[in-house]
Amino acid sequence: MIDEQLLGTILALFAAVCWGVGASLYKIVLKSEHSLFLTITIRGSIAVPFIAIVTFFVNNFYSLEILFSPEVLPILIFSSIFVGFGDLWFFGSLQRIEITKAMPVASIYPLFTAILLIIFGLETISLVVLIGIIILIAGLGFLAQENKSSSSNLESQEEMKMGLALAVLAALFWSFAIYTLRLLLDYQMSMFIL
């Protein structure tokens, strides 16, 4: 039997790989000049049925019934809205800057998530979390320094600033989505645990 913490770490690493590959595919789609709304709609129309099928196989129809309960549905709706806006800002960032810059900045959502979980008392801060936050901030500092030296003209600097700001907004909205999903987990909804 695999340890739950180890399984969680493995799943998180797998999710990170999927997000990285997904971001590369999004960049390709956005270069073909599709609208952000169309990109998000296509992504959602593929993801939602997939998640529904996985949910059905994990817990049959009972888990789908829980999703539409009055206690869960509002939290699920808020989480979906946060994810949608996070994706919108992320795609906007990808339209303006390189994926190698947008992805690391947008990936600071664990920093915001940790802050939210600490503020609302769902988790306590540990030395490991504190070190991770410091590393994230230092990494962003290095990325910003590289961006200053590589951007020569004013227009590209403005695009860079806007792209980075949108990536930070994406991270913030994704962290709110993760926080609301954590609230769902506090309802002990085992259907979300693979």
Residue frames relative to the residue before (quaternion, step in Angstrom):
aa qw qx qy qz dx dy dz
M 1.0000 0.0000 0.0000 0.0000 0.00 0.00 0.00
I 0.3576 -0.7492 0.5223 0.1952 3.58 -0.79 1.02
D 0.5398 -0.6251 0.4694 0.3123 3.55 -1.07 0.87
E 0.5367 -0.6573 0.4235 0.3170 3.62 -0.92 0.91
Q 0.6510 0.5106 -0.3263 0.4571 3.59 0.99 -0.77
L 0.6393 0.5051 -0.3202 0.4834 3.59 1.02 -0.77
L 0.6396 0.5172 -0.3228 0.4683 3.59 0.97 -0.84
G 0.6412 0.5256 -0.3168 0.4607 3.59 0.99 -0.84
T 0.6542 0.5067 -0.3059 0.4709 3.57 1.00 -0.82
I 0.6476 0.5127 -0.3139 0.4682 3.58 0.95 -0.87
L 0.6668 0.4927 -0.3026 0.4703 3.59 0.93 -0.90
A 0.6336 0.5243 -0.3317 0.4622 3.61 1.03 -0.75
L 0.6502 0.5010 -0.3178 0.4746 3.61 0.99 -0.79
F 0.6356 0.5186 -0.3201 0.4739 3.57 1.03 -0.81
A 0.6376 0.5187 -0.3200 0.4711 3.59 1.01 -0.83
A 0.6421 0.5281 -0.3266 0.4496 3.61 0.97 -0.83
V 0.6374 0.5106 -0.3228 0.4784 3.59 0.99 -0.81
C 0.6567 0.5098 -0.3103 0.4611 3.59 0.94 -0.91
W 0.6547 0.5052 -0.3177 0.4639 3.60 0.96 -0.82
G 0.6427 0.5232 -0.3247 0.4558 3.58 1.00 -0.76
V 0.6646 0.4771 -0.2934 0.4946 3.57 0.94 -0.89
G 0.6407 0.5356 -0.3189 0.4483 3.57 0.98 -0.87
A 0.6500 0.5198 -0.3158 0.4557 3.58 0.94 -0.89
S 0.6287 0.5283 -0.3353 0.4617 3.59 1.02 -0.73
L 0.6604 0.4927 -0.3019 0.4796 3.57 1.01 -0.82
Y 0.6209 0.5382 -0.3437 0.4546 3.60 1.03 -0.76
K 0.6355 0.5352 -0.3299 0.4482 3.57 0.97 -0.86
I 0.6318 0.5234 -0.3287 0.4677 3.59 1.00 -0.80
V 0.6609 0.5014 -0.3062 0.4670 3.59 0.92 -0.92
L 0.6882 0.4879 -0.2922 0.4506 3.59 0.88 -0.92
K 0.6048 0.5408 -0.3614 0.4594 3.61 1.11 -0.54
S 0.6523 0.4976 -0.3236 0.4713 3.60 1.14 -0.50
E 0.4821 -0.7374 0.3709 0.2937 3.54 1.38 0.36
H 0.2849 0.7013 -0.5826 0.2960 3.57 0.91 0.95
S 0.5501 -0.6123 0.4392 0.3601 3.57 -1.12 0.54
L 0.6161 -0.5466 0.4177 0.3836 3.56 -1.24 0.51
F 0.6459 0.5339 -0.3241 0.4390 3.57 0.94 -0.89
L 0.6586 0.5014 -0.3074 0.4694 3.58 0.94 -0.88
T 0.6385 0.5310 -0.3235 0.4535 3.59 0.97 -0.83
I 0.6806 0.4752 -0.2866 0.4784 3.58 0.90 -0.94
T 0.6423 0.5294 -0.3232 0.4504 3.60 0.99 -0.81
I 0.6612 0.4909 -0.3086 0.4761 3.58 0.91 -0.88
R 0.6417 0.5261 -0.3253 0.4534 3.58 0.94 -0.88
G 0.6910 0.4851 -0.2781 0.4582 3.57 0.87 -0.94
S 0.6701 0.5048 -0.3091 0.4478 3.56 0.96 -0.83
I 0.6471 0.4611 -0.3232 0.5140 3.60 1.23 -0.30
A 0.6979 0.5047 -0.2790 0.4247 3.58 0.90 -0.95
V 0.6693 0.5344 -0.3228 0.4028 3.60 0.83 -0.95
P 0.6754 0.4598 -0.3300 0.4728 3.67 0.78 -0.79
F 0.6179 0.5451 -0.3457 0.4489 3.60 1.04 -0.75
I 0.6707 0.4852 -0.2951 0.4771 3.59 0.90 -0.94
A 0.6385 0.5266 -0.3286 0.4550 3.61 0.99 -0.79
I 0.6527 0.5073 -0.3158 0.4657 3.60 0.99 -0.81
V 0.6473 0.5044 -0.3183 0.4745 3.59 0.95 -0.88
T 0.6447 0.5240 -0.3127 0.4605 3.57 0.96 -0.91
F 0.6447 0.5233 -0.3211 0.4554 3.59 0.95 -0.85
F 0.6981 0.4707 -0.2831 0.4593 3.59 0.89 -0.90
V 0.6379 0.5197 -0.3371 0.4576 3.60 1.13 -0.55
N 0.8505 0.0449 0.0292 0.5232 3.60 0.76 -1.01
N 0.5037 -0.6593 0.4171 0.3709 3.61 1.18 0.38
F 0.7957 -0.3196 0.2096 0.4699 3.58 -1.20 -0.45
Y 0.5157 0.6611 -0.4218 0.3451 3.60 1.15 -0.44
S 0.6660 0.5068 -0.3116 0.4501 3.59 0.92 -0.85
L 0.6348 0.5061 -0.3366 0.4770 3.60 1.04 -0.66
E 0.6092 0.5519 -0.3371 0.4590 3.57 1.11 -0.70
I 0.6349 0.5264 -0.3225 0.4645 3.59 1.03 -0.81
L 0.6127 0.5777 -0.3505 0.4100 3.59 0.98 -0.79
F 0.7607 0.3739 -0.1942 0.4939 3.58 1.02 -0.78
S 0.3971 0.7009 -0.4944 0.3265 3.59 1.22 0.34
P 0.6150 -0.5914 0.3714 0.3662 3.63 -1.08 0.64
E 0.6416 0.5253 -0.3342 0.4480 3.62 1.11 -0.50
V 0.7540 0.4216 -0.1949 0.4645 3.56 1.01 -0.86
L 0.6270 0.6025 -0.3464 0.3520 3.59 0.87 -0.93
P 0.6660 0.4858 -0.3473 0.4471 3.69 0.79 -0.76
I 0.6476 0.5041 -0.3248 0.4701 3.60 0.97 -0.79
L 0.6439 0.5207 -0.3135 0.4648 3.58 1.01 -0.83
I 0.6407 0.5172 -0.3241 0.4658 3.60 1.01 -0.79
F 0.6562 0.4982 -0.3159 0.4705 3.60 0.91 -0.90
S 0.6423 0.5224 -0.3272 0.4555 3.57 0.94 -0.83
S 0.6540 0.5159 -0.3059 0.4611 3.58 0.97 -0.86
I 0.6373 0.5182 -0.3243 0.4691 3.58 1.01 -0.80
F 0.6561 0.5056 -0.3163 0.4625 3.59 0.93 -0.87
V 0.6460 0.5048 -0.3205 0.4744 3.60 0.96 -0.84
G 0.6532 0.5324 -0.3151 0.4366 3.58 0.92 -0.90
F 0.6847 0.4565 -0.2869 0.4904 3.59 0.90 -0.89
G 0.6094 0.5472 -0.3503 0.4544 3.58 1.04 -0.72
D 0.6601 0.4980 -0.2971 0.4775 3.56 0.97 -0.88
L 0.6252 0.5439 -0.3363 0.4474 3.57 0.99 -0.83
W 0.6806 0.4672 -0.2918 0.4831 3.60 0.87 -0.91
F 0.6436 0.5305 -0.3270 0.4443 3.59 1.00 -0.81
F 0.6659 0.4865 -0.3037 0.4771 3.58 0.93 -0.88
G 0.6138 0.5364 -0.3389 0.4698 3.58 1.09 -0.70
S 0.6308 0.5229 -0.3167 0.4779 3.56 1.08 -0.77
L 0.6612 0.5127 -0.3044 0.4553 3.57 0.93 -0.90
Q 0.6223 0.5395 -0.3481 0.4477 3.59 1.11 -0.58
R 0.7496 0.4293 -0.2092 0.4584 3.58 1.11 -0.67
I 0.8118 0.1501 -0.0558 0.5615 3.59 1.00 -0.75
E 0.6680 -0.5036 0.3751 0.3993 3.53 -1.33 0.28
I 0.5983 -0.5829 0.4186 0.3564 3.54 -1.15 0.63
T 0.6256 0.5534 -0.3390 0.4330 3.59 1.10 -0.66
K 0.6869 0.4150 -0.2821 0.5257 3.59 1.26 -0.26
A 0.6689 0.5141 -0.3041 0.4425 3.59 0.95 -0.86
M 0.6776 0.5248 -0.3056 0.4148 3.59 0.86 -0.94
P 0.6813 0.4711 -0.3277 0.4545 3.65 0.77 -0.81
V 0.6608 0.4964 -0.3218 0.4619 3.59 0.97 -0.79
A 0.6674 0.4852 -0.3045 0.4758 3.59 0.91 -0.86
S 0.6469 0.5471 -0.3121 0.4298 3.57 1.14 -0.54
I 0.4993 0.6320 -0.4485 0.3874 3.59 1.22 0.28
Y 0.3447 0.7658 -0.4892 0.2355 3.60 1.22 0.15
P 0.5873 0.5566 -0.4095 0.4214 3.68 1.01 -0.44
L 0.5830 0.5681 -0.3683 0.4491 3.58 1.14 -0.60
F 0.6949 0.4540 -0.2717 0.4870 3.59 0.81 -0.98
T 0.6319 0.5353 -0.3338 0.4503 3.57 1.01 -0.81
A 0.6493 0.5129 -0.3177 0.4630 3.58 0.92 -0.90
I 0.6434 0.5185 -0.3249 0.4599 3.58 0.95 -0.84
L 0.6607 0.5039 -0.3053 0.4651 3.60 0.92 -0.90
L 0.6752 0.4958 -0.3002 0.4563 3.58 0.88 -0.93
I 0.6476 0.4998 -0.3153 0.4810 3.58 1.08 -0.71
I 0.6494 0.5274 -0.3205 0.4443 3.60 0.90 -0.93
F 0.7668 0.3573 -0.1916 0.4977 3.58 0.88 -0.93
G 0.5408 -0.6989 0.3590 0.3003 3.57 1.26 0.37
L 0.4286 0.7064 -0.4675 0.3142 3.59 1.13 0.48
E 0.7869 0.0807 -0.0526 0.6096 3.58 1.20 -0.48
T 0.3358 -0.7039 0.5777 0.2408 3.54 -1.23 0.43
I 0.4880 -0.6639 0.4828 0.2966 3.54 -1.13 0.66
S 0.1594 -0.7749 0.6069 0.0759 3.53 -0.96 0.92
L 0.6878 -0.4613 0.3535 0.4348 3.55 -1.28 0.18
V 0.6340 0.5350 -0.3292 0.4510 3.60 1.00 -0.80
V 0.6544 0.4977 -0.3120 0.4761 3.59 0.95 -0.87
L 0.6453 0.5257 -0.3131 0.4573 3.58 0.95 -0.88
I 0.6510 0.4987 -0.3088 0.4818 3.61 0.96 -0.84
G 0.6426 0.5280 -0.3171 0.4558 3.58 0.99 -0.83
I 0.6389 0.5183 -0.3175 0.4717 3.58 1.01 -0.82
I 0.6511 0.5111 -0.3112 0.4670 3.59 0.95 -0.87
I 0.6464 0.5082 -0.3191 0.4712 3.60 0.97 -0.81
L 0.6327 0.5281 -0.3326 0.4584 3.61 0.99 -0.80
I 0.6767 0.4881 -0.2943 0.4661 3.57 0.87 -0.95
A 0.6449 0.5134 -0.3178 0.4685 3.60 0.98 -0.83
G 0.6427 0.5267 -0.3175 0.4568 3.59 0.99 -0.83
L 0.6446 0.5057 -0.3189 0.4765 3.57 1.00 -0.79
G 0.6215 0.5432 -0.3353 0.4541 3.57 1.05 -0.76
F 0.6626 0.4942 -0.3018 0.4750 3.58 0.94 -0.87
L 0.6420 0.5239 -0.3167 0.4617 3.56 1.01 -0.83
A 0.6556 0.5102 -0.3089 0.4632 3.59 0.96 -0.86
Q 0.6405 0.5193 -0.3277 0.4612 3.60 0.99 -0.78
E 0.6504 0.5040 -0.3163 0.4721 3.57 0.98 -0.83
N 0.6417 0.5304 -0.3256 0.4482 3.59 1.00 -0.79
K 0.6395 0.5284 -0.3335 0.4479 3.60 0.98 -0.77
S 0.7163 0.4492 -0.2686 0.4616 3.56 0.91 -0.85
S 0.7096 0.4684 -0.2805 0.4455 3.61 1.06 -0.61
S 0.6683 0.4714 -0.3117 0.4837 3.62 1.16 -0.42
S 0.2023 -0.8293 0.5123 0.0942 3.54 -0.47 1.18
N 0.8005 0.2811 -0.1799 0.4978 3.63 0.63 -0.95
L 0.6838 -0.5312 0.3367 0.3700 3.54 -1.28 0.52
E 0.6443 0.5365 -0.3298 0.4339 3.59 0.95 -0.86
S 0.6851 0.4645 -0.2987 0.4750 3.60 0.88 -0.86
Q 0.6103 0.5324 -0.3576 0.4650 3.61 1.12 -0.55
E 0.6411 0.5105 -0.3223 0.4739 3.60 1.03 -0.77
E 0.6428 0.5070 -0.3152 0.4800 3.58 0.98 -0.84
M 0.6322 0.5361 -0.3213 0.4578 3.57 1.04 -0.84
K 0.6635 0.5002 -0.3053 0.4651 3.58 0.88 -0.93
M 0.6665 0.4949 -0.3025 0.4684 3.57 0.92 -0.90
G 0.6537 0.5202 -0.3082 0.4551 3.58 0.95 -0.86
L 0.6694 0.4868 -0.2918 0.4794 3.56 0.98 -0.87
A 0.6357 0.5240 -0.3278 0.4625 3.59 1.00 -0.80
L 0.6551 0.4991 -0.3104 0.4747 3.59 0.98 -0.82
A 0.6309 0.5262 -0.3349 0.4615 3.60 1.03 -0.71
V 0.6393 0.5049 -0.3214 0.4827 3.60 1.04 -0.75
L 0.6276 0.5225 -0.3308 0.4729 3.60 1.01 -0.80
A 0.6208 0.5360 -0.3393 0.4607 3.58 1.00 -0.81
A 0.6602 0.5100 -0.3056 0.4590 3.57 0.90 -0.93
L 0.6483 0.5250 -0.3163 0.4516 3.58 0.98 -0.84
F 0.6905 0.4640 -0.2857 0.4757 3.59 0.86 -0.92
W 0.6298 0.5179 -0.3438 0.4657 3.60 1.00 -0.71
S 0.6375 0.5238 -0.3432 0.4489 3.60 1.00 -0.72
F 0.6202 0.5151 -0.3453 0.4804 3.60 1.06 -0.69
A 0.6303 0.5307 -0.3318 0.4594 3.59 1.03 -0.77
I 0.6644 0.4920 -0.3057 0.4722 3.58 0.93 -0.87
Y 0.6180 0.5395 -0.3416 0.4586 3.59 1.04 -0.75
T 0.6832 0.4674 -0.3012 0.4734 3.61 0.88 -0.89
L 0.6212 0.5169 -0.3491 0.4744 3.60 1.07 -0.62
R 0.6019 0.5469 -0.3497 0.4652 3.57 1.11 -0.65
L 0.6066 0.5423 -0.3450 0.4679 3.59 1.09 -0.72
L 0.6330 0.5203 -0.3273 0.4706 3.57 1.04 -0.77
L 0.6480 0.5130 -0.3192 0.4638 3.57 0.98 -0.83
D 0.6187 0.5466 -0.3442 0.4472 3.59 1.10 -0.61
Y 0.5899 0.5279 -0.3663 0.4891 3.57 1.26 -0.24
Q 0.3931 -0.7490 0.4334 0.3109 3.55 1.39 0.05
M 0.2411 0.7674 -0.5416 0.2441 3.50 0.87 1.09
S 0.2503 -0.8256 0.4904 0.1237 3.52 0.00 1.30
M 0.5355 0.6404 -0.4163 0.3603 3.60 1.16 -0.29
F 0.6585 0.5028 -0.3195 0.4599 3.61 1.16 -0.44
I 0.6532 0.4843 -0.3163 0.4887 3.58 1.24 -0.21
L 0.2743 -0.7811 0.5407 0.1492 3.57 -0.54 1.16
